[in-house]
Amino acid sequence: MWIRLAVLAAAVLGLARAAWAEERLALVIGNSAYGSVQPLDNPGRDARLMAETLERLGFDVTLAVDARQIEMKRAIGRFGRKLRGAGEDATGLFYYAGHGVQSFGSNYLLPVDVALADAADLDLMAVEAQSVLRQMASARNRTNIVILDACRNNPFKAVADLNESGLAEMKAPTGTFLAYATAPGDVALDGEGENSPFTEALAREIVVPGAPVEQVFKQVRRAVLEQSGGSQTPWDTSSLVSDFTFAAAEPEAVMSAAEIEEAQIWRSVKASRDAMQIMLFLRGYGDGKYAGEARALLASLMEEELHGGTGAAVAAAPAEPAPAPAAAAADPETAMFQAAQGDGSKAAYEAYLMAYPEGRFAEMAAAEVAALAAGAGQDPQAGVEAPAAAAEPAPAAVALAESGPITYASQLDTDAAAISGLTLAEAVTRSPSFPPVEGLPESYWKDQSCSSCHQWTRERLCTQGNTYLSLNMQRSLGKQHPFGGALKQALKSWAAGGCQ
């Protein structure tokens, strides 16, 4: 029975290794059973956990537990030779758990047979960490990773010149990622459970499919900080020149080329936290897989800016925001439209329309797009494509007679026959005489009320009316509209009176 299980395990391990084009080699050392200095509970278990995890990830692992100095040096030498023979595409990984000390800026890993009375004998009794880096760098391979969970405490406090805590920060040779269980000079926890907090988090994070090595150790840092109450901060430094993931990403064969491209673009845009980039993403992928996440992030960035925050959203914030109700500022749609106003570009307004094709600012955004496309700030006439150069002047807004403050229930006095004598509540229920957005199919607008197109409510009408009070929206009052400019003028007047 055990023979069949061994064969099955070997087959599974072979498949894992076959999934990677490059050869993966690892040397894992864990020292717990010290003789002349304080023994440690977890390094041996930590090393076994890491060895098992790395084997599942396709590494050819050499494991040494409770190693003496001669055994450590021999293992490091063999590891260097194997790595040099593996070729430039190989990945090398060295993991050490146990006692480690620094002296005169150099780090030393302590074998279990270490016995020290004088700091001058340290390099004779221990293993200099730099020797591991030299072995790995000599292979001239693409990627090397060194992980040191070796800062638990200083077992030689009574020895002169060895009273510094933790490890010193080392320079990473090109193509190397260096990770420490805690910050340089600090002390890491051995852990009260079966494993140290650092190694426990690391073994959990490196199996996450597709996670870049930098992201893995960022997650480890967060986990250890939380578990230690902020007293232990894992540290890393990198000179990597290529990407590396421990665990392969989920198979993308079932994804189309377009879906893969969308995912890649979104990862880049999301990382930028730039409002304009997010709007441009929504312009192209407004109904895509990541559109909801993109809108939520954009709303968050805009809310930060509207509440006095700083960051990438600053450039997108309007210079003179409309005095809309305070509640609207936190509304993602309003935030996105205000960002488009602040940017003032055709792309920004198109991004809004892609995200909210039936939004309450859709008509205004479409008018801005048409004006910018015309090249001279003019609007096309209804049903006529905008010319590329000199455009005909836009039709003048139909006059609105204001004999007194306009309320929601007062009748509109205007030459626009379609809405004259109606209240605002009634006017928005009428059907447009031509498409409010150029090219919109008839089924979307013909015989449909404006309120159903814009999803207007009294509160949203008030928001729009307040928008017309903004100086940077005055031009919109004369834009072509199924009811001329009269309805816009009425909304502006109503908002100026407090939307009574």
SVG drawing of the C-alpha trace seen along z (x, -y; Angstrom):
<svg xmlns="http://www.w3.org/2000/svg" viewBox="-51 -89 90 91">
<polyline fill="none" stroke="black" stroke-width="0.4" points="0.0,0.0 2.8,-2.5 4.5,-1.8 1.4,-2.8 1.1,-6.0 4.7,-6.9 4.3,-6.4 1.2,-8.5 2.9,-11.3 5.8,-11.2 3.5,-11.5 1.7,-14.5 5.0,-16.2 6.2,-15.5 3.0,-17.2 3.6,-20.2 7.2,-20.6 6.1,-20.1 3.8,-23.1 6.9,-25.4 9.2,-25.9 12.2,-26.8 13.9,-24.6 13.1,-25.5 15.7,-24.6 15.4,-25.3 17.6,-24.8 15.6,-24.8 17.3,-24.8 15.7,-24.9 17.7,-24.8 16.0,-24.3 18.1,-21.9 21.0,-24.2 23.5,-22.8 25.3,-25.8 22.7,-28.5 19.0,-28.8 17.1,-26.2 14.1,-27.3 10.7,-25.6 9.6,-26.2 12.4,-26.5 12.5,-22.7 8.7,-22.6 8.9,-25.9 11.5,-24.3 9.4,-21.2 6.3,-23.3 8.2,-25.4 9.8,-22.3 6.4,-20.6 4.8,-23.8 7.6,-24.4 7.6,-20.9 3.9,-21.3 4.8,-24.4 7.3,-22.5 10.6,-23.1 13.3,-20.5 13.8,-20.9 16.8,-20.0 15.8,-20.0 18.3,-20.2 17.0,-20.2 19.2,-20.8 22.3,-21.1 25.8,-21.5 28.2,-24.0 29.9,-21.5 26.5,-20.2 25.2,-23.7 28.3,-24.7 28.2,-21.5 24.5,-21.9 25.1,-25.5 28.0,-24.5 25.9,-21.7 23.0,-24.0 25.3,-26.5 26.6,-23.8 23.1,-22.6 21.9,-26.1 24.9,-26.9 24.1,-23.7 20.4,-24.5 20.8,-27.3 19.9,-31.0 16.2,-30.4 16.4,-28.6 14.9,-29.9 16.8,-29.5 15.3,-29.8 17.1,-29.7 15.1,-29.6 16.6,-29.6 14.8,-29.5 16.8,-29.6 19.2,-31.8 20.9,-34.6 23.1,-37.5 24.9,-40.5 28.4,-41.7 30.0,-44.8 27.2,-45.0 27.5,-41.3 24.8,-38.6 25.6,-35.1 23.3,-32.0 24.0,-29.8 24.4,-26.0 23.2,-23.9 26.8,-23.2 27.8,-26.8 29.9,-27.7 31.2,-31.2 33.2,-33.1 34.7,-35.8 33.1,-37.8 36.3,-37.4 35.6,-33.7 32.1,-34.2 33.0,-33.6 34.8,-30.4 31.8,-29.1 28.8,-30.2 27.8,-30.6 28.0,-34.1 24.7,-34.9 26.6,-36.7 28.2,-33.3 24.7,-32.1 24.2,-35.2 27.6,-34.6 26.7,-31.0 23.4,-32.1 24.8,-35.1 27.5,-32.9 24.8,-30.9 23.9,-34.0 20.3,-32.7 17.3,-34.9 15.6,-34.8 16.9,-34.1 14.9,-34.4 16.4,-34.5 14.1,-34.2 15.5,-34.6 13.2,-33.9 16.3,-34.3 15.8,-37.4 14.3,-35.8 16.8,-37.1 20.5,-37.5 21.8,-34.4 25.2,-36.0 24.3,-39.2 27.1,-38.6 29.7,-38.5 31.4,-41.8 30.7,-43.3 27.6,-41.0 25.1,-43.1 23.1,-44.3 19.6,-42.9 18.2,-41.4 19.9,-41.2 21.5,-43.9 20.0,-44.8 21.9,-43.2 22.3,-44.4 20.4,-42.2 22.5,-41.2 20.7,-41.8 17.9,-39.4 17.5,-38.7 14.5,-39.1 15.5,-39.3 12.9,-38.8 13.3,-39.1 10.9,-38.0 11.2,-41.5 12.7,-44.9 16.5,-45.3 17.6,-45.5 14.3,-44.3 13.4,-40.9 10.9,-38.5 8.6,-36.2 9.3,-32.4 5.5,-32.0 3.3,-30.3 1.8,-27.8 3.3,-25.1 5.0,-27.7 6.4,-31.2 3.9,-33.9 6.1,-34.9 6.4,-31.3 2.8,-30.4 1.7,-33.4 4.2,-32.8 3.2,-29.2 -0.4,-30.3 0.3,-33.2 2.7,-31.6 0.1,-29.1 -2.2,-31.9 -2.6,-31.4 -1.0,-34.1 0.2,-36.3 3.4,-38.1 6.2,-37.6 6.0,-41.2 2.3,-40.9 2.9,-37.6 5.2,-39.3 3.0,-42.4 0.2,-40.1 2.6,-38.3 3.5,-41.7 -0.1,-42.6 -0.9,-39.2 2.2,-39.4 1.5,-43.0 -2.1,-42.1 -1.1,-38.9 1.8,-40.7 -0.3,-43.8 2.1,-45.9 5.3,-44.8 6.8,-42.8 7.1,-44.2 8.4,-41.8 10.9,-43.5 12.0,-42.9 14.2,-44.4 14.4,-43.5 16.5,-43.8 14.4,-41.5 14.4,-42.2 11.7,-39.7 8.2,-38.7 7.9,-35.7 4.9,-33.9 5.2,-30.9 1.8,-29.4 0.6,-29.5 -2.4,-31.6 -5.7,-30.0 -5.8,-28.6 -6.7,-31.4 -7.3,-29.0 -11.0,-29.4 -10.7,-33.2 -10.8,-34.9 -8.0,-37.2 -10.3,-40.2 -11.1,-39.0 -7.4,-38.6 -6.7,-42.0 -9.5,-43.5 -8.2,-41.9 -4.6,-43.1 -5.8,-46.7 -7.9,-46.7 -5.1,-45.5 -3.0,-48.4 -5.7,-51.0 -6.7,-49.8 -3.1,-50.0 -2.9,-53.6 -5.8,-54.9 -6.1,-57.6 -9.6,-59.0 -9.1,-59.8 -7.6,-56.4 -10.6,-54.7 -13.1,-56.9 -11.3,-55.9 -11.4,-52.3 -15.2,-52.6 -15.5,-54.2 -14.1,-51.0 -15.5,-48.5 -18.6,-50.1 -20.5,-46.8 -17.5,-44.5 -16.6,-42.2 -14.8,-44.9 -17.1,-47.8 -18.8,-47.6 -15.5,-47.5 -14.2,-50.4 -17.3,-52.6 -16.9,-51.9 -13.2,-52.8 -13.9,-56.0 -16.7,-57.0 -14.3,-56.4 -11.6,-58.5 -14.0,-61.3 -15.4,-61.2 -11.9,-61.5 -11.4,-64.6 -14.7,-66.1 -14.0,-65.8 -10.6,-67.5 -8.4,-64.4 -5.5,-64.4 -4.3,-62.0 -4.8,-61.1 -8.4,-62.3 -7.4,-65.9 -6.9,-66.5 -10.4,-65.2 -12.2,-67.3 -14.1,-70.3 -12.7,-73.8 -16.1,-75.1 -18.4,-72.3 -22.1,-72.7 -23.8,-73.6 -25.7,-70.4 -27.2,-68.9 -24.5,-67.5 -26.0,-64.0 -25.3,-64.0 -21.5,-64.4 -21.3,-60.8 -23.3,-59.5 -21.0,-57.6 -22.8,-58.9 -22.7,-62.5 -19.0,-62.2 -18.2,-60.8 -20.1,-63.5 -18.4,-66.2 -15.1,-64.6 -15.9,-64.8 -16.9,-68.4 -13.6,-69.2 -11.6,-67.4 -13.6,-68.9 -12.5,-66.4 -14.6,-64.5 -13.2,-61.2 -14.3,-62.1 -17.9,-62.8 -17.9,-59.6 -16.7,-57.6 -19.6,-58.9 -22.1,-58.0 -20.6,-54.5 -20.9,-54.0 -24.4,-55.6 -26.1,-55.5 -29.5,-56.3 -28.1,-58.5 -29.6,-61.7 -26.8,-63.7 -26.8,-61.7 -28.4,-64.5 -25.9,-67.1 -22.9,-64.7 -24.1,-63.9 -24.5,-67.6 -20.9,-68.2 -19.6,-65.3 -21.4,-66.7 -20.1,-70.2 -16.5,-69.0 -16.8,-66.8 -18.0,-69.8 -14.7,-71.5 -16.1,-74.9 -18.3,-74.4 -21.5,-74.3 -24.2,-71.7 -25.5,-69.8 -29.1,-70.3 -31.5,-67.5 -31.1,-64.5 -28.1,-66.1 -24.5,-64.8 -22.1,-67.4 -19.7,-68.7 -16.0,-68.2 -15.1,-71.9 -17.1,-75.1 -20.5,-74.4 -23.7,-76.3 -24.6,-78.3 -26.7,-76.4 -30.4,-77.3 -31.1,-80.0 -32.7,-78.9 -36.4,-79.4 -37.2,-82.3 -38.7,-81.6 -40.8,-84.3 -40.2,-84.5 -43.0,-86.5 -42.0,-85.2 -40.2,-82.3 -40.7,-79.0 -41.9,-76.2 -42.4,-72.5 -46.2,-73.1 -46.2,-76.5 -47.1,-76.6 -44.2,-77.4 -44.7,-80.5 -42.6,-79.9 -42.8,-80.0 -41.9,-76.3 -45.2,-74.8 -44.4,-71.4 -44.1,-72.4 -45.8,-75.8 -48.5,-75.8 -47.2,-72.7 -45.6,-72.3 -42.2,-70.8 -43.7,-67.7 -45.8,-67.4 -43.1,-68.5 -40.8,-65.7 -43.4,-63.1 -43.7,-64.3 -42.0,-62.5 -39.1,-64.0 -39.5,-65.0 -36.1,-63.6 -33.4,-61.5 -31.8,-63.1 -28.6,-61.3 -27.6,-61.2 -27.9,-57.7 -30.1,-56.4 -32.5,-53.8 -36.2,-54.9 -37.3,-52.1 -35.3,-53.8 -36.8,-57.3 -39.8,-57.5 -43.1,-57.7 -41.1,-57.4 -41.3,-60.0 -38.2,-62.0 -38.6,-60.8 -38.3,-57.2 -35.2,-58.0 -33.4,-59.9 -35.0,-58.1 -35.9,-61.6 -37.4,-62.1 -38.0,-65.4 -34.7,-65.1 -32.7,-64.2 -34.3,-67.1 -33.2,-69.4 -29.7,-68.0 -29.7,-68.7 -31.1,-72.2 -28.3,-73.0 -25.8,-71.8 -27.0,-74.5 -26.1,-77.1 -22.4,-76.2 -20.4,-78.6 -18.8,-75.8 -22.3,-74.6 -23.7,-77.9 -22.9,-76.8 -25.2,-73.8 -28.2,-76.1 -28.2,-76.8 -27.6,-73.2 -30.1,-71.6 -32.8,-69.8 -36.1,-68.2 -37.8,-71.1 -35.3,-73.7 -33.5,-75.5 -36.7,-76.4 -36.8,-73.3 -33.2,-73.9 -33.8,-77.5 -36.8,-76.5 -34.8,-73.9 -32.1,-76.5 -34.7,-79.0 -36.4,-76.4 -33.1,-75.4 -32.1,-79.0 -35.3,-79.3 -34.4,-76.2 -36.3,-73.6 -39.6,-74.6"/>
</svg>
